Amino acid sequence: MKLEFNTVCVVGLGYIGLPTAAILASRGVDVIGLEVNPHVIETINKGDIHIVEPGLDVVVRTAVASKKLRATKTPETADAYLIAVPTPFKGDHVPDISYVESAAKALAPVLKKGDLIVLESTSPVGTTDAMAGWLKEARPDLTFACEGEESCDVFLAYCPERVLPGHVLRELIENDRVIGGINAQSADKAQKLYKTFVEGDCIITNARTAEMVKLTENSFRDVNIAFANELSFLCDKFDINVWELIQLANRHPRVKILQPGPGVGGHCISVDPWFLVHQAPEQARLIHTARKVNDSKPHFVLEKVHAVAEKFKNPVVAFFGLAFKANIDDLRESPALDIVEHYSAKKVGTVLAVEPYVESLPKKLIDSGVQLTDVEAAIQKADILVLLVDHDQFKKVDKKKFEGKAVIDTRGIWR
């Protein structure tokens, strides 16, 4: 089969960029991974990976061995470019698109007529248009796609990722993709690129709508999680078991309440809704409220832990889980990590952390004296067991060993 794109450059080899690069390489595309971190470049070029994602090591190793994937810090000519760099916020929840801007400007010198650039980074509405402006300024000799104008040298589109950590390889292939072109030709070009590896539908729209789709998906999740977390506040006040309550309420044929937890983390759900709040505060009132509810949950959990710890002279507290969700190593925006950081900073007794997906603790926890340990040792030594992440390993624990221990379960798996 003749490839529409022989060479693709993926900018940013993180949790989305690396799996995408590896999948493209497995389809016979020559993939250049553009990365600023020397350690990541060295690791990938050895055929290894720097993140935890089931099956990814095999795909990367094969792609590197077949010379279809290599990493570099220097931009090179390609037929298409996928930008998958972070878009965090700065200050008072203000979106930071400087990484996208830097990526676009880094690519500008190597662009040629006929190239396609697709932004995958979760971004505020209008970022793809802004990217077009940066590129036009950097390369006045080329014409870039713009809305309502089909004639252009370089095509621009936005296609948000929508994968679940732990299932990324499968979902990159199976999930539908929303492809927003700045103009119709850009959308068509981008659709052909994604059809190289996507078995789901590739649905075309405009760039601004595609940007809004991503923010909408994560805001929807955030609002629904906030409802579950608010129920946990109410049940605490009324002395009701929230897990039983939700289980019973979900017996209604049109009710499907999610499970509460210690807060919301990760690079998407805990960040993206703020983009809408920042851009349209008067309109995003429910979304803003949900963010405040979910951001307050770690403080609620901390109060519970402190209240129990006060009953012990020199308490040994073991926190189970640091990742932002189950069965991954990702600590980004993790409420569990936030809880352990704040508790350990108080220097009350001994603090243990159990996180089977990391080999060492973040520096802030090490500096606070937190000790990384395993499940059995933590249960044996601790006076207080705090379950923060529902890793599969924690679900298998023999609860008979909890006798004489205080247990705070924020995930409902030890009830």
N, C-alpha and C positions, 0 to 999 in steps of 0.2 A: 504493500500500500504506500502510495506516495504521500509524504508528510507535507502538510500545509506550512508547518514551521519546522525547519531543520535544527535551529539552535534557539534555545530559550534561556534567558538570564533571569534567575530568581534572586531578588534583592532582599536579604534578611533570611538567615538559615536557623530560625527558631522553631517554635512548636508548630507553626503552620508552614513556613517557608521550606524547611528541610523535608518534611513528608511530601509536599507538593513537588519539590525538585526531584525527589527519589521516584515518585510515581511517574512523572514525565519521562525520566531517564529509562524507566522500565518499559516504556512504550517506544523506545528507539530514538527519542529526541536527545540531541547533544545538549546537556544542561550545564550552564555556568552558574555557580552559586556565589553571589557577591556578599561578602561579610566583612565587618570591621574588626571582629574579635579574632586575634591571631590564634588563640587556643582552639576556637571552633574550626577555623580553617585547617589547622594541623590535624585535628581529630578526624574531621570528615575525609580529608585526603588520605588518611591511613585506613579508611573504610570503617571507622568507628563512629559512634554517635555520642552526643553530649547531653541528651535529654532522655527521659524514660517514656517510651511509647511502644506497646506490644507489636512485635513484628517489624518495626522500623529498622532495626539493626541488620536484618537479613537483606532487606531491599536496598539499603544504602551500601552495604558491603558488595553486593552483586553489581550495583550501578557503578561504583568506583572501580571495581575489578575489570569491568567491561569498558572502562574509559568513557562512559556516557555521562558521568557526573564528576565534577571537580569544583573545588572552592578556591576563591581568590579574593583579594582586597582591591584589585584593580579592575575598573569597568572595562568590558570588552564588547565588541560588536556582536549583535545577535539579531534574530528576526522578530523576537517578541521579548518583552520584559514584564515580569510580575513583581510588584512591590509589596512585600509583606513585612513591613517594619512596625515597631510599636507606635501606638498613639495614646500615651498616658494623659493625665491632666496635670496642670501645674497650679500652684497657689490655691485659690478658693475654687477648686473644681473647674478650672478653665482648661479647655482642650489644648493639648500641645501637639501641633502638627509639624513641628520642626524636623522630626525624623523623616516625614514624607517629603518635605521641602528639600532636605539634604540629599535624599535618595534621587529625587528628580533632577537636581542640579548636578549630581555626580554622573548621571546617565547622559545628560545633555551633549557632552562632547563626542560621544560615540554613536549618536543617532544618525540614521540615514532615511532617505525616502522609502516609504512602504512599511516602516516599523510599526509595531503595536505596543502600547504601554497599558497595562492593566493594574489598577490600584486595588489591592485586597485589604489593606489595613482598614480597620474600623475607624471611621472618620466622621466629623461633623458634616451636615448637609452643605454641599458647595465646595468640598475639598478637591474633587476631581477638576472642577472649573478653575480653582486656584492653581492646581498643578499645571494646567494648560498655560496659565499666565506666566508661571515661573519658567516654563520651557520656552515659551515665545521670547521672553526676555533674554534667555541664555543662547538661543539659536534663532536669531532673526532671519537666517537664510532658509529656514524651513517653515512651512505652514502647518499648524497643528489643528486637529479637529475642534470644531466649535459648533454649538447648537444652531440648527437651521442652515448650516453650510456643509454640503457634502464634499466639496473639493478640498483636499488636504494632503499633505505629505506624510504626516505621522498620525496614527489613529489612537484614540484614547478611550478607555472604558473603566468602569468600576464593577467589581464582582466580589461581594463579601463572602468570607469563609463562614461555614456553619457546621463545624464538626465538633464532636464530643471527645474530649481527651480520654485516651484509653481505647478509642474506637476510630481514630483518625484515618488510618489507611482505608478501612472499609467505607467510611462515610465520605471520604474524598471522591470515591468512585461511585457510590450508590446514590448519594443525596442529590436532589435537584439544585441547580444553581441559578441565581438571578443575575443577569448580565445587563448592565446599564451602559450604553454607549453615549458619548457626547453627541455623536450623530449616528445615522443609521448604518453607515459603512463600518464605523468603529464597532458597533454592536455585532454586526455580522462577522467581522474578523475575530472578535473575542469569542464568539460562540464556536467558531471553528477550532480555535485553540483549545477550549475546554472540552470539546467533543473528542479530543485526542485521548482523554482518559475518563471522562465522566459518562457513566451509564444512565444516570438520572436525566430528567429534562433540563435543558438549558434555556431558560425563559428570558426573552429580550424585553427590556424597558429602557428608560432614559437614566442617565447617571445619577441625578438627584433622587429619583425614586428608589434606585438600588441602594444608595447610601441610607435613605430613610428606612428601607426594609430591614437592614441590619440593626439599626437602632431600635426599631419597633420590636423585633424579635426578642432582643435582650431586655427591653423595658417591660414587655409582656411577662417574661419570666420573673423579673424583679418584683413586679406588682403582685403576682400570685404567691411568690415566696413571702413577701411582706404580710400578706393576709394570714399565712400559716404562722409566721412569727408573732403577729399581733394576737392570734389565738393563744399562743403559748403564754403571753403576758396576762391575758384574761383568765386563763385556766390557773395560772399561778395565784392570782388574786382570789379566785373562787374555790381553790383547793380541788381542782378537777384534773384528772390525768389527760393531758392534751393528746396523747397517742391514741387512747381509747376513744376520745371524742371524735377525732378525725376519722378513725376507722369506722365508727358508727355513722357519722354524717355522710361518708362516702358510699354508704349503702343506698343512698338516694340515687336514682338512675341518671340524674342530670347534675350531680355534684362530684367534683374530683379535686379535693383540696390536696395541696402538696404537703410535704413533711417540713416541720420547722427545723432549725439548726442553730449554730452559734453565731450566724451572720451570713453574709454573702461575700464571696471572694472571687478571685480569678481576674483575668485580663479583660473580660467582657461584661458580665452582668453587673459587677460592682462599679464599673467605670462608664460604660456607654450611655446609660440613662442620663448621666450628668451632662452629656453633650447637648441633649435636647433641653434640659433645664437651663443650661447656659444660653442657648440660642433663643429660647422662647419661654422665659419664666412664667409669663402670665397664662400661657396655654398649657404648660406641662405641670399642672398643679398636682394631679394624682400621682404622676411619676415622681415628682419631688417628694411627696409625702412617703411614698414607698421607699425611696432611698433613705430618708431619715429613720424610718422604722427599722430597716435592715442594718443601717449603720449603728443603731443603738443597741442591737442585740449582744455584741461582745461585752458591752458595759454591764448589761443585765446578767450575763454569765459570770463575769468577774465578781459582781456583788454576791452571787450565790457561793462562789468559791471562798471569798473572804469571810463570809458569814460562817461557813463550816470550819474554816481554818482557825478561827478565833477560839474554837472549842479545844484546841490542842496547844500544848506548850511550845513545842518545836515541831510543827507538822512536816511530814514528808508528803508532798503532793506530786502525783504522777499525771501528766497530761498525755492523752493518747491521740496522736495525730497532729500534724502541723500543716499539711497540704490544704489547699482550698477546697478539695473534694476527694472522694474516695479513690484509692488505687492508682494514684499518680504521684509524681514528685514535685509538682508545680506549687510553689509557695507564694506566687504573685497575689498580692492583695488578700492574703489568707486571713480570715477572722480568727482561725485557730492560732496562727502565729502571733497575731496581735494580742490575743488573750494571754498567751504564755509570756510574751515580752512585757506586758504591763504587770502581770502578777510577779514575775521574777524580779522586776525592778524594785519591788517593795522589800526585797531581802528578808522574807518571812520563811524561816525553816529551810528545808531542802526541796529543790524543784527538779523533777525528773521529766524527761520528754521521751516518748516512744514514737518514732517515725520510721517504719521499715523501708521507706522509699528514698531516704537520704543517708549518706555515709558520714556526714558531719553536720553540725548545727551552724546556723547563721552566726556571724561574729557577735551580734548584739546579745544573743542568748548565751554564748560562751562567756562573754564579759560579765554577764549577770550571774554566772555560776551554775547555769543549767547543765545537767548531765544527760547525755544521750544514752539510753539503755534499751533493753528488749522487753517484751511483754511479760515474761515470767518474772524477771528481776523486779520490774516495776510493781507488779501486783504483790510480790513478797515484801518489798521494802516500804511501800507507801501506806500512809494512813488514809489518804483521800485519793480516789481514782476519778479523773475527769475525762470523759469520753467526748472528743471534739470532732473526730472524723470517723466515718463508718467504713474504714478499710475492711476488706473481707477477713483479713487476719484477726481483727478484733472481734468479729462476729463469732469466731470459733472458740473464744475464751470460755473456760469452765467457770461459770458464775458461782459455783460452790466455793471457789477460792476467795470470793469477796467477803466472806464471813468476818465480821468485826471491822470492816472497812466502810468508810463513807463513800457513797457513789453519786456522782453528778453526771447524768447521761443527757447530752444535748441532742442526740440523734435517735434515741428511742430503741436502740438495739440491745440494751442490757436490762430492759424492764422485765 
